[in-house]
Amino acid sequence: MISSAEEFVFLRTSEIFEEYTRAAYDDASDVVWMDVISKFPEMREWVAHNKTVPLDILEILARDTNESVRSTVASKRKLSPELFDLLSQDKSEAVRERIACNKKVPIHILRRLVNDPTMFVRETALKRIGN
């Protein structure tokens, strides 16, 4: 278990494979995740990449000002229906496209994305519906 924001940053920036991997797979408390988000804003995307990050932390990151952070959240399979909906209406076409690619996206959201104003989002949604 990751016990502090500093430990997460240490693991994430380590060149030792086992340490680096822990940053992606080890659990941490909500307090630790919130500390990482507030103390190390450049690590927010890597918090979202963690396989164990809880939904309540993803809810915060889904509203992040950084498009890259929101795109990473949009790729997560464990999103709630509310987060799928929120991110499918994101101002960023890259975030909407990541939602269209998400294997767990509800079909009604894919149907809505078929009418997205951006062509590559529409095409991604159409391909997903066709499969």
Contacts in CASP RR format, 6 or more apart in sequence:
PFRMAT RR
TARGET T0000
AUTHOR 0000-0000-0000
METHOD contacts of the structure
MODEL  1
MISSAEEFVFLRTSEIFEEYTRAAYDDASDVVWMDVISKFPEMREWVAHN
KTVPLDILEILARDTNESVRSTVASKRKLSPELFDLLSQDKSEAVRERIA
CNKKVPIHILRRLVNDPTMFVRETALKRIGN
1 26 0 8 1.000
1 27 0 8 1.000
1 28 0 8 1.000
1 29 0 8 1.000
2 8 0 8 1.000
2 11 0 8 1.000
2 22 0 8 1.000
2 23 0 8 1.000
2 26 0 8 1.000
2 27 0 8 1.000
2 28 0 8 1.000
2 32 0 8 1.000
3 28 0 8 1.000
3 32 0 8 1.000
4 32 0 8 1.000
4 35 0 8 1.000
5 32 0 8 1.000
5 35 0 8 1.000
5 36 0 8 1.000
5 39 0 8 1.000
5 40 0 8 1.000
8 23 0 8 1.000
8 28 0 8 1.000
8 32 0 8 1.000
8 36 0 8 1.000
8 40 0 8 1.000
8 43 0 8 1.000
8 46 0 8 1.000
8 47 0 8 1.000
9 36 0 8 1.000
9 40 0 8 1.000
9 43 0 8 1.000
10 19 0 8 1.000
11 19 0 8 1.000
11 20 0 8 1.000
11 22 0 8 1.000
11 23 0 8 1.000
11 26 0 8 1.000
12 20 0 8 1.000
12 23 0 8 1.000
12 43 0 8 1.000
12 46 0 8 1.000
14 20 0 8 1.000
14 23 0 8 1.000
23 46 0 8 1.000
23 50 0 8 1.000
24 49 0 8 1.000
24 50 0 8 1.000
24 51 0 8 1.000
25 50 0 8 1.000
25 51 0 8 1.000
25 52 0 8 1.000
26 50 0 8 1.000
26 52 0 8 1.000
27 52 0 8 1.000
28 36 0 8 1.000
28 50 0 8 1.000
28 52 0 8 1.000
30 54 0 8 1.000
30 56 0 8 1.000
30 57 0 8 1.000
33 47 0 8 1.000
33 53 0 8 1.000
33 54 0 8 1.000
33 57 0 8 1.000
34 57 0 8 1.000
34 60 0 8 1.000
36 43 0 8 1.000
36 44 0 8 1.000
36 47 0 8 1.000
37 43 0 8 1.000
37 44 0 8 1.000
37 47 0 8 1.000
37 57 0 8 1.000
37 60 0 8 1.000
37 61 0 8 1.000
44 61 0 8 1.000
44 64 0 8 1.000
44 66 0 8 1.000
44 69 0 8 1.000
45 66 0 8 1.000
45 68 0 8 1.000
45 69 0 8 1.000
45 72 0 8 1.000
47 53 0 8 1.000
47 57 0 8 1.000
47 61 0 8 1.000
48 58 0 8 1.000
48 61 0 8 1.000
48 69 0 8 1.000
48 72 0 8 1.000
48 73 0 8 1.000
48 76 0 8 1.000
49 72 0 8 1.000
55 78 0 8 1.000
55 79 0 8 1.000
55 80 0 8 1.000
55 83 0 8 1.000
58 73 0 8 1.000
58 76 0 8 1.000
58 78 0 8 1.000
58 79 0 8 1.000
58 83 0 8 1.000
59 80 0 8 1.000
59 83 0 8 1.000
61 69 0 8 1.000
61 70 0 8 1.000
61 72 0 8 1.000
61 73 0 8 1.000
62 70 0 8 1.000
62 73 0 8 1.000
62 74 0 8 1.000
62 79 0 8 1.000
62 83 0 8 1.000
62 86 0 8 1.000
62 87 0 8 1.000
63 70 0 8 1.000
63 86 0 8 1.000
64 70 0 8 1.000
64 73 0 8 1.000
67 92 0 8 1.000
67 94 0 8 1.000
67 95 0 8 1.000
70 87 0 8 1.000
70 90 0 8 1.000
70 92 0 8 1.000
70 95 0 8 1.000
71 92 0 8 1.000
71 94 0 8 1.000
71 95 0 8 1.000
71 98 0 8 1.000
73 79 0 8 1.000
73 83 0 8 1.000
73 87 0 8 1.000
74 87 0 8 1.000
74 90 0 8 1.000
74 95 0 8 1.000
74 96 0 8 1.000
74 98 0 8 1.000
74 99 0 8 1.000
74 102 0 8 1.000
75 98 0 8 1.000
75 101 0 8 1.000
75 102 0 8 1.000
76 102 0 8 1.000
77 102 0 8 1.000
77 103 0 8 1.000
77 104 0 8 1.000
78 104 0 8 1.000
79 87 0 8 1.000
79 102 0 8 1.000
79 104 0 8 1.000
81 106 0 8 1.000
84 99 0 8 1.000
84 102 0 8 1.000
84 104 0 8 1.000
84 105 0 8 1.000
84 106 0 8 1.000
84 109 0 8 1.000
85 109 0 8 1.000
87 95 0 8 1.000
87 96 0 8 1.000
87 98 0 8 1.000
87 99 0 8 1.000
88 96 0 8 1.000
88 99 0 8 1.000
88 100 0 8 1.000
88 105 0 8 1.000
88 109 0 8 1.000
88 112 0 8 1.000
88 113 0 8 1.000
89 96 0 8 1.000
90 96 0 8 1.000
90 99 0 8 1.000
93 116 0 8 1.000
93 118 0 8 1.000
93 120 0 8 1.000
93 121 0 8 1.000
96 113 0 8 1.000
96 116 0 8 1.000
96 118 0 8 1.000
96 121 0 8 1.000
97 118 0 8 1.000
97 120 0 8 1.000
97 121 0 8 1.000
97 124 0 8 1.000
99 105 0 8 1.000
99 109 0 8 1.000
99 113 0 8 1.000
100 110 0 8 1.000
100 113 0 8 1.000
100 116 0 8 1.000
100 121 0 8 1.000
100 124 0 8 1.000
100 125 0 8 1.000
100 128 0 8 1.000
101 124 0 8 1.000
101 128 0 8 1.000
105 128 0 8 1.000
107 129 0 8 1.000
110 125 0 8 1.000
110 128 0 8 1.000
110 129 0 8 1.000
111 125 0 8 1.000
111 129 0 8 1.000
113 121 0 8 1.000
113 122 0 8 1.000
113 124 0 8 1.000
113 125 0 8 1.000
114 122 0 8 1.000
114 125 0 8 1.000
114 126 0 8 1.000
114 129 0 8 1.000
115 122 0 8 1.000
116 122 0 8 1.000
116 125 0 8 1.000
END
